[in-house]
Amino acid sequence: MSGCYVVADYRATPSEGIQVVSKTLIDGMRRRGRAVIVVPPGRLGPWIPKLIALRPKLIVFVHGPGSGVVRASAILRKLTRARIIWIATRPDLGQVPRWASGRRTAHAVVCNRRRPDLHAVAADAEMLEQFIGIDPLRLRSSAGTSDPWPELRPLGRPIALHVGHLRRNRGLDLLVQAKVVLDDRIEIVVQGSPTFDPDPGVVGELHRVGIHVRRAYVPNLADLYRAADLYVFPGRQEDAGAVELPLGVLEAVACRRPVLANDFGAIRPALDGIDGVQITTPERFVADLKSILDKPDGLSTVPAGLPRGLHAERVTDAVLSLAGA
């Protein structure tokens, strides 16, 4: 059975960044008439002999790429005639074995930016720079939505929101510092993952300084973004705690919320110069948050919406063009 196989965590109701990218790509390909078979990443090992036997025309990897994707691609490139494409959402290539480096693996890579480590593990791949964005249509507000934070609104303080994993590599310590310094000048809400457990002690550390933590599944994140006064992304580049172009930042921009984000991954090339988006550093994060609150127009300058170059259909277009469709 030939066809298109996409290695991805596909969910009807995605709650994580990679799941959002996976669903958007697969749904987009199906709308354009491609028959897509989804291969769960956790089952890739048992699937490799099946893929060799099935003789697919196209194999797309959405996760990583990491060491597992590189090894699997090297094997499939040698033993099949499939065209192999990587969507480089979160490259993690430090553990690639020596035997896999410099080999022919992917035929093409869709990436937020060209990186030497991608070239090192995909020796002859065509590199196509395309920001791995979102579908802004999924961020329509719910009809008749009530205030998601009725207990905070009467306090009359600006609400800063962060959406992401409750893990130590997400820079949450900077939010703790910000709350300690700014105290009752701001309320900070962290919407954590309903799927993945928090790192030990993280929730308690946030609660102790007065940061509000939510973990319940939210069917429409647009309601949260639009109820916030500011979106904050405190992740550090060296921790690599998020996809290279964090979807929470893009979702906030699409919902026309001002953003304060550390210079992480592809944030600067994607969003530098956008009204209402301030890019900072971990060393300046708390001071710049205070500066936003001090300025009369600090929270009133907002993005005009998601730039067209960051719309998710561009990734679907890129994959189909690289596949020769």
C-alpha positions as CSV (number, residue, x, y, z in Angstrom):
1,M,0.0,0.0,0.0
2,S,1.8,3.2,-1.1
3,G,0.8,6.6,0.1
4,C,1.7,9.3,2.6
5,Y,2.7,8.4,6.2
6,V,3.0,11.1,8.8
7,V,4.8,10.4,12.1
8,A,3.0,12.6,14.5
9,D,1.0,12.8,17.7
10,Y,-2.4,13.5,16.1
11,R,-5.2,14.4,18.5
12,A,-8.7,15.6,17.7
13,T,-8.5,18.1,20.5
14,P,-4.8,19.0,20.8
15,S,-3.5,20.5,24.0
16,E,0.3,20.7,23.3
17,G,2.2,22.7,20.8
18,I,3.4,19.7,18.8
19,Q,-0.1,18.2,18.8
20,V,-1.4,21.5,17.3
21,V,1.3,21.5,14.6
22,S,0.5,17.8,13.8
23,K,-3.2,18.2,13.6
24,T,-3.0,21.3,11.5
25,L,-0.6,19.7,9.0
26,I,-2.5,16.4,8.7
27,D,-5.9,18.0,8.4
28,G,-4.5,20.4,5.8
29,M,-3.0,17.6,3.7
30,R,-6.3,15.7,3.9
31,R,-8.3,18.7,2.8
32,R,-6.1,18.9,-0.2
33,G,-6.9,15.3,-1.2
34,R,-3.9,13.5,0.2
35,A,-4.6,10.1,1.9
36,V,-2.6,10.3,5.1
37,I,-1.8,7.4,7.5
38,V,-0.7,8.6,10.9
39,V,2.1,6.7,12.7
40,P,2.4,7.5,16.5
41,P,5.9,8.5,17.4
42,G,6.0,6.1,20.3
43,R,5.3,3.2,17.9
44,L,7.9,4.2,15.2
45,G,10.3,1.3,16.0
46,P,7.7,-1.4,15.2
47,W,6.5,0.6,12.2
48,I,9.9,0.7,10.5
49,P,9.7,-2.8,9.0
50,K,6.1,-2.1,8.0
51,L,7.1,1.1,6.2
52,I,9.9,-0.8,4.4
53,A,7.3,-3.4,3.2
54,L,4.6,-0.9,2.4
55,R,6.8,1.1,0.0
56,P,5.3,4.5,0.8
57,K,5.8,7.5,-1.5
58,L,6.2,10.0,1.3
59,I,7.1,9.9,5.0
60,V,6.8,13.1,7.0
61,F,8.3,13.4,10.5
62,V,6.7,16.2,12.6
63,H,8.5,15.8,15.9
64,G,12.0,16.9,16.6
65,P,14.0,15.9,14.7
66,G,15.9,14.1,17.4
67,S,18.2,11.1,17.5
68,G,15.4,8.6,16.9
69,V,14.1,10.5,13.8
70,V,17.7,10.7,12.4
71,R,18.3,7.0,12.8
72,A,14.9,6.0,11.4
73,S,15.4,8.3,8.4
74,A,18.8,6.9,7.6
75,I,17.4,3.4,7.6
76,L,14.3,4.3,5.6
77,R,16.3,6.4,3.1
78,K,18.5,3.3,2.4
79,L,15.8,0.7,2.3
80,T,12.8,2.5,0.6
81,R,12.2,4.9,-2.2
82,A,10.1,7.1,0.0
83,R,10.6,10.9,0.0
84,I,11.4,11.8,3.6
85,I,10.6,15.3,4.9
86,W,11.2,16.6,8.4
87,I,9.2,19.4,10.0
88,A,11.9,20.8,12.3
89,T,9.6,22.0,15.2
90,R,12.1,21.4,18.0
91,P,15.5,20.1,16.8
92,D,17.3,18.1,19.5
93,L,20.4,16.7,17.9
94,G,22.9,16.6,20.7
95,Q,22.6,12.8,21.1
96,V,22.7,11.7,17.5
97,P,25.1,8.7,17.2
98,R,28.3,9.2,15.3
99,W,27.3,6.6,12.7
100,A,24.2,8.6,11.8
101,S,26.0,12.0,11.4
102,G,26.8,13.1,7.8
103,R,24.5,10.4,6.3
104,R,21.7,10.9,3.8
105,T,18.6,11.0,5.9
106,A,15.8,13.5,5.0
107,H,15.4,14.6,1.4
108,A,14.0,17.9,2.7
109,V,13.7,19.9,5.9
110,V,11.1,22.6,6.7
111,C,12.7,24.7,9.3
112,N,12.2,28.0,11.1
113,R,15.8,28.9,10.3
114,R,18.8,27.2,8.8
115,R,21.0,25.5,11.5
116,P,24.4,23.9,11.2
117,D,23.2,20.9,13.4
118,L,20.4,20.2,10.9
119,H,22.8,20.2,8.0
120,A,25.1,17.9,9.9
121,V,22.5,15.1,10.2
122,A,20.8,15.7,6.8
123,A,23.8,15.9,4.5
124,D,22.0,16.4,1.1
125,A,18.6,17.7,2.3
126,E,16.9,20.7,0.7
127,M,16.5,23.2,3.5
128,L,13.3,25.3,3.2
129,E,13.0,28.2,5.7
130,Q,9.3,28.5,6.6
131,F,8.1,29.6,10.0
132,I,6.2,26.8,11.6
133,G,3.1,28.8,12.6
134,I,-0.5,28.3,13.6
135,D,-4.0,28.4,12.2
136,P,-5.5,31.6,13.6
137,L,-9.0,30.4,12.8
138,R,-8.7,27.9,15.8
139,L,-8.5,31.0,18.1
140,R,-12.0,32.3,17.6
141,S,-13.6,33.3,20.9
142,S,-16.5,31.2,22.2
143,A,-20.0,32.6,22.0
144,G,-21.2,34.0,25.4
145,T,-17.9,33.3,27.1
146,S,-17.7,34.3,30.7
147,D,-14.6,35.9,32.3
148,P,-12.2,33.0,33.0
149,W,-10.8,34.7,36.1
150,P,-13.8,36.3,37.9
151,E,-11.9,36.2,41.2
152,L,-9.0,38.3,39.8
153,R,-10.9,41.0,37.9
154,P,-12.2,42.8,40.9
155,L,-8.6,43.3,42.1
156,G,-8.1,45.8,39.3
157,R,-4.6,44.6,38.5
158,P,-3.2,43.7,35.0
159,I,-3.2,40.0,34.3
160,A,-0.2,38.4,32.7
161,L,-0.6,34.9,31.2
162,H,1.8,32.1,30.3
163,V,0.7,28.9,28.7
164,G,3.0,25.9,28.8
165,H,4.4,23.0,30.7
166,L,5.0,23.3,34.4
167,R,8.7,22.3,34.1
168,R,11.9,23.9,35.3
169,N,13.2,24.3,31.8
170,R,10.4,26.8,31.0
171,G,11.9,29.7,32.9
172,L,9.1,29.8,35.4
173,D,11.6,31.0,38.0
174,L,11.6,34.4,36.2
175,L,7.8,34.6,36.8
176,V,8.5,33.9,40.5
177,Q,11.0,36.8,40.5
178,A,8.6,39.1,38.7
179,K,5.8,38.4,41.2
180,V,8.1,39.0,44.1
181,V,9.4,42.3,42.7
182,L,6.1,43.6,41.4
183,D,3.9,42.1,44.1
184,D,0.4,43.6,44.0
185,R,1.0,45.5,40.8
186,I,0.3,42.4,38.7
187,E,-1.5,39.0,38.7
188,I,0.3,36.2,36.9
189,V,-1.6,33.2,35.7
190,V,0.2,30.0,34.4
191,Q,-2.0,27.7,32.3
192,G,-0.2,24.4,32.7
193,S,-0.5,21.3,30.6
194,P,-3.4,19.0,31.4
195,T,-1.5,16.1,29.9
196,F,1.9,16.1,31.4
197,D,2.6,16.1,35.2
198,P,4.4,19.2,36.7
199,D,8.0,18.8,37.8
200,P,8.2,18.1,41.5
201,G,7.8,21.3,43.6
202,V,7.1,23.7,40.8
203,V,3.5,24.3,41.5
204,G,4.2,24.9,45.2
205,E,6.9,27.4,44.3
206,L,4.5,29.3,42.1
207,H,1.7,29.3,44.6
208,R,3.9,30.5,47.4
209,V,4.5,33.8,45.7
210,G,0.9,34.3,44.6
211,I,1.0,33.0,41.0
212,H,-2.2,31.3,39.9
213,V,-1.8,27.9,38.3
214,R,-4.5,26.2,36.2
215,R,-4.2,22.7,34.8
216,A,-7.8,21.9,33.6
217,Y,-8.2,21.4,29.9
218,V,-9.3,24.6,28.2
219,P,-11.3,23.9,25.0
220,N,-10.8,27.3,23.6
221,L,-7.5,29.0,24.6
222,A,-8.5,32.2,22.8
223,D,-10.8,33.0,25.7
224,L,-7.8,32.9,28.0
225,Y,-5.6,35.0,25.8
226,R,-8.2,37.7,25.2
227,A,-9.0,37.9,28.9
228,A,-5.3,38.6,29.7
229,D,-3.7,42.0,29.5
230,L,-0.2,40.6,28.6
231,Y,1.3,37.4,27.5
232,V,4.7,36.4,28.9
233,F,7.2,33.9,27.6
234,P,10.1,33.5,30.1
235,G,11.9,30.5,28.5
236,R,15.7,30.5,28.2
237,Q,17.5,29.5,25.0
238,E,19.9,27.3,26.8
239,D,17.1,25.3,28.4
240,A,15.4,24.5,25.1
241,G,12.1,24.0,27.0
242,A,9.7,24.7,24.1
243,V,9.3,24.3,20.3
244,E,11.7,26.6,18.4
245,L,8.8,29.0,17.6
246,P,6.6,28.8,20.8
247,L,3.0,28.5,19.8
248,G,1.8,30.3,22.9
249,V,3.5,33.5,21.7
250,L,2.0,33.1,18.2
251,E,-1.4,32.5,19.7
252,A,-1.2,35.6,21.8
253,V,-0.2,37.7,18.8
254,A,-3.1,36.2,16.8
255,C,-5.4,37.2,19.7
256,R,-4.0,40.7,19.6
257,R,-2.4,40.6,23.1
258,P,0.8,42.4,23.9
259,V,3.7,40.1,24.4
260,L,6.9,40.1,26.5
261,A,9.2,37.2,25.4
262,N,12.8,36.2,25.9
263,D,14.9,36.0,22.8
264,F,14.3,32.2,22.3
265,G,14.6,30.0,19.2
266,A,13.0,31.7,16.2
267,I,11.0,34.4,18.1
268,R,13.2,37.3,17.0
269,P,13.3,36.6,13.2
270,A,9.6,35.8,13.2
271,L,8.3,38.7,15.3
272,D,10.9,41.4,15.7
273,G,9.4,44.8,14.8
274,I,5.8,43.7,15.4
275,D,3.8,46.3,17.3
276,G,3.1,45.1,20.8
277,V,5.8,42.5,20.9
278,Q,8.8,43.2,23.1
279,I,11.8,40.8,22.9
280,T,14.0,40.8,25.9
281,T,16.6,38.6,27.7
282,P,16.4,36.6,30.9
283,E,18.6,39.3,32.6
284,R,16.2,42.0,31.6
285,F,12.9,40.1,31.8
286,V,11.7,41.4,35.2
287,A,12.9,45.0,34.6
288,D,11.2,45.1,31.2
289,L,8.0,43.7,32.6
290,K,8.1,46.5,35.2
291,S,8.8,49.0,32.5
292,I,5.7,47.9,30.5
293,L,3.6,48.4,33.6
294,D,5.1,51.9,34.2
295,K,4.4,53.2,30.7
296,P,1.0,54.8,30.2
297,D,0.6,52.9,26.9
298,G,2.6,49.8,27.9
299,L,-0.4,47.5,27.7
300,S,-2.4,49.3,25.0
301,T,0.0,48.8,22.1
302,V,-1.1,45.5,20.6
303,P,-0.3,43.4,17.6
304,A,-2.5,43.8,14.5
305,G,-2.9,40.1,14.3
306,L,-0.9,37.2,13.1
307,P,1.3,38.0,10.1
308,R,0.5,36.0,7.0
309,G,4.0,34.4,6.9
310,L,3.2,32.7,10.3
311,H,-0.1,31.1,9.1
312,A,0.0,27.3,9.4
313,E,-1.1,26.7,5.8
314,R,2.3,27.9,4.7
315,V,3.8,24.7,6.2
316,T,1.3,22.5,4.5
317,D,2.1,24.3,1.2
318,A,5.8,23.7,1.8
319,V,5.4,20.0,2.5
320,L,3.3,19.4,-0.6
321,S,5.7,21.4,-2.8
322,L,8.7,19.5,-1.4
323,A,6.8,16.2,-1.9
324,G,6.2,17.1,-5.6
325,A,2.4,17.4,-5.1
